[in-house]
Amino acid sequence: MGLGVRWTLHGDGRTPAPGAVVKPDERLSWPRTAGLGAQHVVAMFGASFVAPVLMGLDPNLAIMMSGVATMLFLLATRGRVPSYLGCSLSFVGVAAVIRAQGGGSAAVTGAILVVGAALLLSGLAVRRFGARIIHTAMPPVVTGAVVMLIGFNLAPVTAGTYWPADQWTALLTMLVTGAAVVCLRGFWSRVAIFLGLLFGYAVSWLFDRVFGRIHSIDGSGKLTDHWRLDLSKVSSADWIGLPSLHAPSFEWSAVLVALPVVIALIAENAGHVKAVGEMIGDPLDDQLGTAIAADGAATVLSTAVGGPATTTYSENIGVMAATRVYSTAAYWAAACFALLFGLCPKFGAVVAAVPGGVLGGITVILYGMIGLLGAQIWVHNKVDLRNPLNLVPVAAGVVIGVGGVNLKISENFELSGIALGTIVVLVGYHALRALAPAHLKPQPPLLDEGTSGYDDQRPE
């Protein structure tokens, strides 16, 4: 298939035949392919623009770089792995910690760039030594714990920043978003976050008209009287223009906070490749290392210009499952649409105006889902938490990570939160395993028996 940019027409180019699927190297007619691409953009849209807003980064640049990242991924995998690389939510907690330590956007993107480089090297290692190296270094009990503490570490951000901005809008948005996730079917359930955001926008506008200004914390954290929905910057924004770029900066304290996330990213990519391979009937185990490396390279490219990290999106797996169209041509179309959105500053101004209360309602569910997906990894891999070898490092690491425990090494250096919790889980598990009696050391499962549940069910 060369670089994966040539496709044969499937059937009559209209719809797949009964029981048939459109394979990655096939396509429907170009108008239908473009329509599917637009559908993929809508599917990734909610989580993809929430991520940069929560991290304090430019949403226009984030959406544009997601299109560039997707193109890079498709070229690297030579069109064999249909996937959209949206903006990763795994770094939201990292960004919050770095900013709380006094770091700015450059420090955030610099730390994430280092993680992207580590992910790239991990992918190359998997290509060289095989997938078993992942489970040897990071068994499911470890990856599940790290994902859990990444999600639950975000709880104070919601409780202290977003929810107090407008508690009633937050409550209503939470209820509607939760109902959409559970009650809607098919494509609409995949865009539940986006629908929740639209509802929150509408409620904020209505409350401004009915109740006037609200006395609460604003976007800068100050207690003031302000409008819930402030669209003043939208009218002055241009329709066409380049997003704002910035170079990353590198601070050791920020890098150490961010590095543990590489474990979650490896789990995400492994699950995605396995899930897609099962759906298209083409085992993609030989592409796992390439996919991980491509995601790492895309993250390095995005953060080098000031954008967020990228990752494979399960929402788009849902679109493929519903349409039975796995054509990478549709993802090229989606990437082109994302580039166009990124070049519209007015769109970015609308995104940046998302009220704090709306984010409060969304993140209550979103952060909790990220954390509980760690437990889902344990369930899918049948991790026995009655075994003290599993229980002890996980119990200590999760409490340290979620509680924000600090370990001061010197006057200018300390470990805390996600970084310290991950070290305790990872080092603690392997150290205890070396000392534990034989009956406590079951063999870890093979990769293709393990992590696919994570990517199938995560919210981003």
C-alpha positions in Angstrom: 0.0 0.0 0.0 3.1 2.2 -0.1 2.5 5.2 2.2 -1.1 4.3 2.6 -2.5 7.2 0.5 -4.0 5.1 -2.3 -7.4 3.4 -1.9 -9.6 1.2 -4.1 -13.3 2.0 -4.4 -15.4 -0.3 -2.3 -18.4 -1.8 -4.2 -20.5 1.0 -5.7 -18.9 3.6 -3.5 -22.1 4.2 -1.6 -22.6 1.8 1.3 -20.9 -1.4 2.4 -22.6 -4.6 1.3 -24.6 -6.5 4.0 -22.0 -8.0 6.4 -19.1 -6.4 4.6 -16.7 -3.7 5.9 -14.8 -0.9 4.1 -11.2 -1.9 4.8 -8.4 0.6 5.6 -7.1 0.5 2.0 -10.6 1.0 0.5 -12.9 4.0 0.4 -16.4 5.1 -0.5 -17.1 7.9 -3.0 -15.2 11.1 -2.1 -18.4 13.1 -1.0 -19.3 10.2 1.4 -15.7 10.0 2.5 -15.7 13.7 3.3 -18.9 13.3 5.2 -17.4 10.5 7.3 -14.4 12.7 7.9 -16.6 15.4 9.3 -18.3 12.8 11.5 -15.0 11.8 12.9 -14.2 15.5 13.7 -17.5 15.9 15.6 -16.7 12.6 17.5 -13.3 13.8 18.7 -14.4 17.4 19.1 -15.7 17.5 22.6 -12.7 16.0 24.4 -10.2 17.5 22.0 -11.0 21.1 22.7 -11.8 20.5 26.4 -8.2 19.3 26.9 -6.3 22.5 25.8 -8.9 24.7 27.7 -8.3 22.8 30.9 -4.5 23.0 30.4 -4.5 26.7 29.6 -3.3 26.1 26.0 -4.6 27.5 22.7 -7.6 25.4 21.5 -7.1 26.6 17.9 -3.5 25.3 17.8 -4.6 22.1 19.5 -7.2 21.3 16.9 -4.9 22.2 14.1 -2.0 20.1 15.4 -4.4 17.1 16.0 -4.9 17.2 12.2 -1.2 17.3 11.6 -0.6 14.5 14.1 -3.2 12.3 12.5 -1.5 12.7 9.1 1.8 11.8 10.6 0.3 8.7 12.3 -1.3 7.5 9.1 1.9 7.9 7.1 4.0 6.2 9.8 1.7 3.2 10.0 1.4 3.2 6.1 -2.4 3.3 6.3 -2.8 0.0 8.2 -4.1 1.5 11.5 -7.1 3.8 11.1 -7.0 6.2 13.9 -7.5 9.9 14.8 -5.0 11.5 17.1 -6.9 14.0 19.3 -5.7 16.0 22.3 -4.8 13.9 25.3 -6.6 14.5 28.6 -4.0 12.5 30.5 -1.9 15.6 31.0 -4.6 17.9 32.5 -3.5 17.0 36.1 0.1 17.5 35.1 -0.6 20.9 33.7 -2.5 21.9 36.9 0.5 20.8 39.1 3.1 22.6 37.0 1.1 25.8 37.0 0.5 25.6 40.7 4.3 25.4 41.1 4.6 28.7 39.1 5.3 27.2 35.7 3.7 28.7 32.5 2.5 27.3 29.2 6.1 26.9 28.0 7.0 24.7 31.0 3.8 22.6 30.5 4.6 22.0 26.8 8.3 21.4 27.5 7.5 18.7 30.1 5.0 17.0 27.7 7.5 17.1 24.9 9.9 15.1 27.0 7.1 12.5 27.6 6.5 12.4 23.9 10.2 11.7 23.3 10.0 8.9 25.9 6.9 7.5 24.2 8.7 7.6 20.8 11.7 5.6 22.3 9.3 3.2 24.0 7.7 2.5 20.6 11.1 1.9 19.0 11.9 -0.5 21.8 8.7 -2.4 21.2 9.5 -2.7 17.5 12.9 -4.1 18.4 12.1 -6.4 21.3 8.4 -7.2 20.9 5.3 -6.4 22.8 6.2 -8.6 25.8 8.6 -5.9 27.0 5.6 -3.7 27.9 4.1 -6.3 30.3 7.5 -7.1 31.8 8.3 -3.5 32.8 4.7 -2.3 33.3 2.3 -5.2 34.2 -1.5 -4.4 34.4 -1.4 -3.9 38.1 1.0 -1.0 37.6 -0.6 0.6 34.6 -4.0 0.4 36.2 -2.8 2.1 39.3 -1.0 4.9 37.4 -4.1 5.6 35.3 -6.2 5.7 38.4 -4.1 8.2 40.3 -3.8 10.4 37.1 -7.6 10.6 37.0 -8.3 11.0 40.7 -5.5 13.5 41.2 -7.6 15.9 39.2 -10.5 15.9 41.7 -9.2 19.1 43.6 -9.1 21.0 40.3 -12.8 20.4 39.8 -13.8 21.0 43.4 -11.6 24.1 43.9 -11.6 25.8 40.5 -14.5 24.9 38.1 -17.4 23.9 40.3 -17.4 27.0 42.5 -17.6 29.2 39.4 -21.3 28.4 39.1 -22.5 25.4 41.1 -26.0 25.3 39.7 -24.9 25.3 36.1 -22.3 22.7 37.0 -24.9 20.5 38.6 -27.3 20.7 35.6 -24.5 20.1 33.1 -23.3 17.1 35.1 -26.8 15.6 35.1 -27.4 16.2 31.4 -24.0 14.9 30.4 -24.3 11.8 32.5 -27.8 11.1 31.1 -26.4 11.5 27.6 -23.6 9.1 28.2 -25.9 6.4 29.6 -29.2 6.9 27.6 -28.1 7.9 24.1 -27.1 5.2 21.6 -24.7 4.9 18.7 -23.0 8.0 17.4 -24.8 10.3 19.8 -23.5 8.5 22.9 -20.0 9.1 21.5 -20.5 12.9 21.4 -22.1 13.1 24.8 -19.4 15.4 26.2 -19.9 17.8 23.2 -23.7 17.7 23.8 -23.1 18.4 27.5 -21.0 21.4 26.6 -23.7 22.8 24.3 -26.3 22.4 27.0 -24.0 24.2 29.5 -23.5 27.0 27.1 -27.2 27.4 26.7 -27.9 27.3 30.4 -25.2 29.9 31.2 -26.7 32.2 28.6 -30.2 31.8 30.0 -29.1 32.3 33.6 -27.3 35.5 32.6 -30.5 36.8 31.0 -32.7 35.8 34.0 -30.5 36.3 37.0 -27.8 38.7 35.8 -24.2 38.6 36.8 -23.0 35.9 39.2 -20.7 36.6 42.3 -18.1 33.8 42.1 -14.6 33.1 41.1 -13.8 34.0 37.5 -11.3 32.4 35.1 -8.3 34.0 37.0 -9.5 32.7 40.3 -10.7 36.1 41.7 -14.0 36.5 43.5 -15.9 39.0 41.4 -19.2 39.9 39.8 -19.1 38.7 36.2 -21.2 37.2 33.4 -21.2 33.4 33.2 -20.8 33.4 29.4 -18.6 36.2 28.2 -18.4 36.3 24.4 -16.9 39.8 24.2 -13.7 38.4 22.5 -15.6 36.5 19.9 -16.8 39.5 17.9 -13.3 40.9 17.7 -11.6 37.7 16.7 -10.7 37.2 13.0 -12.3 34.5 10.8 -9.0 33.4 9.4 -5.5 33.5 11.0 -2.7 31.5 12.4 -3.0 30.3 16.0 -0.5 31.6 18.6 2.7 29.6 18.8 5.3 29.4 21.6 8.5 27.5 22.2 8.7 25.0 25.1 11.0 25.4 28.1 12.4 22.6 30.1 12.3 22.4 33.9 13.3 19.3 35.8 10.5 19.6 38.3 7.9 19.9 35.6 9.4 17.0 33.6 9.4 14.7 36.7 5.7 15.4 37.2 4.8 14.6 33.6 7.0 11.5 32.9 4.7 8.9 34.7 2.0 9.7 32.1 4.0 7.7 29.5 2.7 4.5 31.2 -0.9 5.5 30.6 -0.1 6.5 26.9 1.5 3.1 26.2 -1.6 1.4 27.6 -3.9 3.6 25.5 -2.0 2.9 22.3 -1.8 -0.9 23.0 -5.5 -1.1 23.6 -6.3 1.0 20.5 -4.2 -1.2 18.2 -5.7 -4.4 19.6 -9.3 -3.1 19.4 -8.9 -1.9 15.8 -7.2 -5.1 14.7 -10.1 -7.2 16.1 -12.7 -5.0 14.3 -11.1 -5.1 10.9 -10.1 -8.8 11.1 -6.4 -8.0 10.6 -4.1 -8.6 13.6 -2.0 -5.5 14.0 0.5 -6.7 16.7 3.3 -6.0 14.3 2.2 -2.3 14.1 2.1 -1.8 17.9 5.6 -0.4 18.2 5.1 1.8 15.1 1.8 3.2 16.5 3.4 4.0 19.9 6.4 5.6 18.2 4.2 7.6 15.8 2.1 8.9 18.7 5.3 9.9 20.5 6.6 11.7 17.4 3.3 13.5 16.9 3.3 14.7 20.6 6.9 16.0 20.2 5.8 17.9 17.0 2.7 19.4 18.6 4.4 20.5 21.8 7.4 21.9 20.0 5.1 24.7 18.7 3.1 25.1 21.9 0.3 22.5 21.4 -0.8 19.7 23.7 0.0 16.0 23.6 -1.9 13.8 21.2 -3.3 10.3 21.6 -5.5 7.8 19.8 -9.2 8.4 20.3 -11.7 5.7 21.3 -14.6 7.9 20.2 -13.5 7.4 16.6 -13.4 3.6 17.1 -17.1 4.0 17.9 -17.8 5.8 14.7 -16.0 3.1 12.7 -18.0 0.4 14.5 -21.3 2.1 13.8 -20.5 2.8 10.1 -18.4 -0.3 9.3 -16.1 2.0 7.4 -12.5 1.7 8.5 -11.1 3.6 5.5 -8.0 5.7 6.3 -9.2 8.1 3.6 -11.9 9.2 6.0 -9.2 10.1 8.6 -7.3 12.1 6.0 -10.5 14.0 5.4 -11.0 14.5 9.2 -7.4 15.8 9.5 -7.9 18.3 6.7 -11.1 19.6 8.4 -9.2 19.9 11.7 -6.6 22.0 10.0 -9.3 24.4 8.7 -10.9 24.7 12.1 -7.4 25.5 13.6 -7.0 28.4 11.2 -10.2 30.1 12.4 -9.5 32.3 15.5 -13.2 33.1 15.9 -13.8 29.4 16.5 -11.0 29.4 19.2 -12.6 32.4 20.9 -15.9 30.6 21.2 -14.0 27.6 22.7 -12.1 29.7 25.1 -15.3 31.3 26.4 -16.6 28.0 27.9 -18.0 29.0 31.3 -16.2 27.6 34.4 -19.5 26.1 35.7 -19.9 24.1 32.5 -16.4 22.8 32.8 -17.2 21.9 36.4 -20.1 19.7 35.4 -18.1 18.0 32.6 -15.0 17.4 34.6 -16.8 15.8 37.5 -17.7 12.9 35.2 -14.7 13.1 32.9 -12.0 13.0 35.6 -13.8 10.2 37.5 -14.1 8.1 34.4 -10.4 8.5 33.7 -9.6 7.3 37.2 -12.0 4.4 37.1 -10.5 3.2 33.8 -7.5 2.2 35.9 -9.8 -0.2 37.8 -11.1 -1.4 34.4 -7.6 -2.3 33.4 -7.4 -4.5 36.6 -10.8 -6.1 35.8 -9.9 -6.9 32.2 -6.5 -8.4 33.3 -8.0 -10.2 36.3 -5.6 -8.5 38.7 -5.9 -10.1 42.2 -5.9 -7.3 44.8 -6.1 -9.9 47.5 -2.5 -10.7 46.7 -0.3 -8.5 48.9 2.3 -8.2 46.1 -0.3 -6.3 44.1 -2.2 -4.7 47.0 0.7 -3.0 48.9 2.4 -1.0 46.2 -0.9 0.0 44.7 -2.5 1.1 48.0 0.5 3.2 48.9 1.0 4.7 45.4 -2.6 5.7 44.8 -3.0 7.4 48.2 0.3 9.3 47.7 -0.7 10.3 44.1 -4.3 11.3 44.9 -3.5 12.9 48.3 -0.6 15.0 46.9 1.9 13.6 49.4 5.4 15.3 49.2 8.8 13.9 49.6 11.4 16.7 50.0 14.8 15.6 48.6 16.7 18.9 48.9 16.0 22.6 49.3 15.2 22.9 45.6 13.8 19.5 44.7 10.9 17.4 45.9 8.7 14.6 44.6 5.0 14.7 45.0 1.6 13.6 43.7 1.5 11.8 40.4 5.3 11.5 40.1 5.9 10.1 43.6 2.9 7.9 43.4 4.0 6.3 40.2 7.5 5.7 41.5 6.1 4.0 44.6 3.9 1.7 42.5 6.4 0.9 39.8 9.6 0.5 41.9 7.7 -0.9 44.8 6.0 -3.6 42.8 9.3 -4.8 41.1 11.2 -4.6 44.4 8.6 -6.6 46.3 8.3 -9.1 43.4 12.0 -9.8 43.7 11.6 -10.5 47.4 8.2 -12.2 47.4 7.8 -16.0 47.7 7.0 -17.9 44.5 3.3 -18.5 45.2 2.7 -14.7 45.2 4.3 -14.2 41.7 1.8 -15.3 39.0 2.9 -14.9 35.4 1.7 -11.7 33.8 -0.7 -12.1 30.8 0.4 -11.6 27.2 -0.3 -8.2 25.7 -3.2 -9.4 23.5 -5.0 -10.7 26.5 -4.7 -7.6 28.4 -5.0 -3.9 27.8 -7.6 -3.6 25.1 -10.4 -2.7 27.5 -8.8 0.6 28.4 -8.8 2.3 25.0 -12.3 0.9 24.2 -13.9 2.6 27.0 -12.0 5.8 27.9 -13.7 9.1 27.4 -11.1 10.8 25.2 
